[in-house]
Amino acid sequence: MTIAHQLLKINQAIHAAARESGRQEDAVTLVVVTKNRSVQQIQEAISAGQRHFGESYLQEAVLKINALKDDALQWHFIGTIQSNKTRLVAEHFSWVHSVTRCEIAERLNAERPQYLPPLNVCVQINISHETTKSGLAPEALSDFMKCFKALSRLRLRGFMVIPRQTQDFQEQLKIYNEVTQIFRAFIAEGWQIDTLSMGMSNDFRAAICAGSTMVRLGRAIFSKEKE
Ligand SMILES: *Cc1c(COP(=O)(O)O)cnc(C)c1O
């Protein structure tokens, strides 16, 4: 199975899930997660029309971004951000999904180059209350989001979540629906946010049914390559 073929199949599955949840086919953006994948694999995806790519390891990501040097691509940083590495993120990415501290947001804001548009940011929520995962508890969000008000080089777009893994569709749906409710509550309060980054290879259909606008898929695209 080629990467192009797999992308076609996954895009069809994304469109079908969006339609089933009563939304437009193009309501969900596919971010192809390329951590541990080669520049050549990314090039194959680009040739097949893919433009959004996600990376979680900064040094590996910067090497690939510089090797590809393509302004048409949008790179999404989805990993843990260390405070001494914010400049590299601010200079190389269009999106960051994993902001959980004001200090990090302030650094990204100060280091975002003037020649680039504002950096799109999602706040990572820890919805399953897992102590091993990063992300803010839902109760902490209201206070935390105030820190974006003064940061003009960042554009707060919404939330990202990595829930506890389960193969049970109803369980996946329940957790993602909780995130959607939080998202809608902030919109009702007047926040202009439009992005719910939720859904990975094992649960993207449930995430889309619950209202996801952005899925981050790695294995679903690449693991069938050798078959
Ligand atoms: C690796 C990763 C993904 C992709 O996971 P798959 O199961 O390969 O689809 C998505 N989001 C984050 C934050 C990741 O680190």
PDBQT file of the ligand as one rigid body, heavy atoms in Angstrom, charges set to zero:
ROOT
HETATM    1  C1  LIG A 301       2.427  10.442  17.627  1.00  0.00    +0.000 C 
HETATM    2  C2  LIG A 301       1.308  11.373  17.893  1.00  0.00    +0.000 A 
HETATM    3  C3  LIG A 301       0.127  11.328  17.141  1.00  0.00    +0.000 A 
HETATM    4  C4  LIG A 301      -0.118  10.285  16.048  1.00  0.00    +0.000 C 
HETATM    5  O1  LIG A 301      -0.426   9.079  16.648  1.00  0.00    +0.000 OA
HETATM    6  P1  LIG A 301      -0.863   7.811  15.739  1.00  0.00    +0.000 P 
HETATM    7  O2  LIG A 301      -1.415   6.868  16.742  1.00  0.00    +0.000 OA
HETATM    8  O3  LIG A 301       0.361   7.339  15.057  1.00  0.00    +0.000 OA
HETATM    9  O4  LIG A 301      -1.911   8.308  14.807  1.00  0.00    +0.000 OA
HETATM   10  C5  LIG A 301      -0.849  12.270  17.400  1.00  0.00    +0.000 A 
HETATM   11  N1  LIG A 301      -0.701  13.202  18.367  1.00  0.00    +0.000 NA
HETATM   12  C6  LIG A 301       0.411  13.277  19.122  1.00  0.00    +0.000 A 
HETATM   13  C7  LIG A 301       0.506  14.331  20.166  1.00  0.00    +0.000 C 
HETATM   14  C8  LIG A 301       1.450  12.366  18.913  1.00  0.00    +0.000 A 
HETATM   15  O5  LIG A 301       2.556  12.443  19.668  1.00  0.00    +0.000 OA
ENDROOT
TORSDOF 0
